[in-house]
Amino acid sequence: MLDVDDIDRAVEYLRDSSEKAAQARADRLHLEDFTKSLKAKLMGEHLGETLGAQEREALADQRYLTHLEALKLAIHDDEKFRFMREAAQARIEVWRSKLSWAKTQESIR
């Protein structure tokens, strides 16, 4: 059973994690947007080749692969915060529902 301390911890977590969660989201979005710029820059290093060859070279470039690893970590961090914050919110909602149910049961008696 959830008690008030559990709910207080959930609310504190939501409050205390907000800055880190926002930073994780900003990092992810930045890296997602940067993917396009990096690909364009790397393709530009192979202007004498066909468009398909430019793209192949860009996608195989170690700088692009390193970027993808950083993007993977950013997505992980962002999603972890999202899931943890959703779990905290769900605990609060369950507690609210149980409280409401208990009040309903009391009024029926």
C-alpha positions as CSV (number, residue, x, y, z in Angstrom):
1,M,0.0,0.0,0.0
2,L,1.2,3.5,-0.8
3,D,1.6,5.8,2.1
4,V,2.1,9.5,2.3
5,D,5.9,9.1,2.5
6,D,5.9,7.2,-0.8
7,I,3.9,10.0,-2.4
8,D,6.2,12.6,-0.9
9,R,9.2,10.8,-2.4
10,A,7.5,10.6,-5.8
11,V,6.7,14.4,-5.7
12,E,10.3,15.2,-4.6
13,Y,11.6,13.0,-7.4
14,L,9.6,14.9,-10.0
15,R,10.7,18.2,-8.6
16,D,14.4,17.2,-8.1
17,S,14.8,15.5,-11.5
18,S,13.2,18.2,-13.6
19,E,16.4,20.0,-14.4
20,K,18.3,16.8,-15.3
21,A,15.4,15.5,-17.3
22,A,15.2,18.8,-19.2
23,Q,18.9,18.7,-19.9
24,A,18.6,15.1,-21.1
25,R,15.8,16.1,-23.5
26,A,17.8,19.1,-24.8
27,D,20.9,17.0,-25.4
28,R,18.9,14.4,-27.3
29,L,17.1,17.0,-29.5
30,H,20.3,18.8,-30.1
31,L,22.1,15.6,-31.2
32,E,19.1,14.5,-33.4
33,D,19.3,17.9,-35.2
34,F,23.0,17.8,-35.4
35,T,22.9,14.5,-37.2
36,K,21.6,16.2,-40.3
37,S,24.3,18.9,-40.2
38,L,27.1,16.4,-39.6
39,K,25.9,14.2,-42.5
40,A,25.8,17.2,-44.8
41,K,29.3,18.3,-43.7
42,L,30.7,14.8,-44.3
43,M,29.0,14.5,-47.6
44,G,30.5,17.8,-48.6
45,E,33.9,16.3,-48.2
46,H,33.2,14.1,-51.2
47,L,31.8,16.5,-53.7
48,G,33.4,14.9,-56.7
49,E,31.5,11.7,-56.1
50,T,27.9,10.8,-56.9
51,L,25.2,11.6,-54.3
52,G,24.9,8.0,-53.3
53,A,28.7,7.7,-52.8
54,Q,28.8,10.9,-50.8
55,E,26.1,9.5,-48.5
56,R,27.8,6.2,-48.2
57,E,31.1,7.8,-47.2
58,A,29.4,10.1,-44.7
59,L,27.5,7.3,-43.1
60,A,30.6,5.1,-42.8
61,D,32.8,8.0,-41.5
62,Q,34.1,7.4,-37.9
63,R,32.9,10.8,-36.9
64,Y,29.4,9.9,-37.9
65,L,29.6,6.6,-36.1
66,T,30.9,8.3,-32.9
67,H,28.0,10.8,-33.2
68,L,25.5,7.9,-33.4
69,E,27.0,6.4,-30.2
70,A,26.6,9.8,-28.4
71,L,23.0,10.0,-29.7
72,K,22.3,6.5,-28.5
73,L,23.4,7.6,-25.0
74,A,21.4,10.8,-25.1
75,I,18.3,8.8,-26.1
76,H,18.9,6.4,-23.3
77,D,19.2,9.2,-20.7
78,D,16.1,11.0,-22.0
79,E,14.0,7.9,-22.1
80,K,15.1,6.8,-18.6
81,F,14.1,10.1,-17.2
82,R,10.8,9.9,-19.0
83,F,10.0,6.4,-17.7
84,M,11.0,7.2,-14.2
85,R,9.0,10.4,-14.1
86,E,6.0,8.6,-15.6
87,A,6.3,5.9,-12.9
88,A,6.4,8.6,-10.2
89,Q,3.3,10.3,-11.7
90,A,1.6,6.9,-11.8
91,R,2.3,6.3,-8.1
92,I,0.7,9.6,-7.3
93,E,-2.4,8.8,-9.5
94,V,-2.8,5.4,-7.8
95,W,-2.7,7.0,-4.4
96,R,-5.3,9.6,-5.5
97,S,-7.5,6.9,-6.8
98,K,-7.2,4.8,-3.6
99,L,-7.9,7.9,-1.5
100,S,-11.0,8.7,-3.6
101,W,-12.2,5.1,-3.4
102,A,-11.7,5.1,0.4
103,K,-13.8,8.3,0.7
104,T,-16.5,6.8,-1.5
105,Q,-16.6,3.7,0.7
106,E,-16.9,5.9,3.8
107,S,-19.8,7.9,2.4
108,I,-21.6,4.7,1.5
109,R,-21.4,3.3,5.1
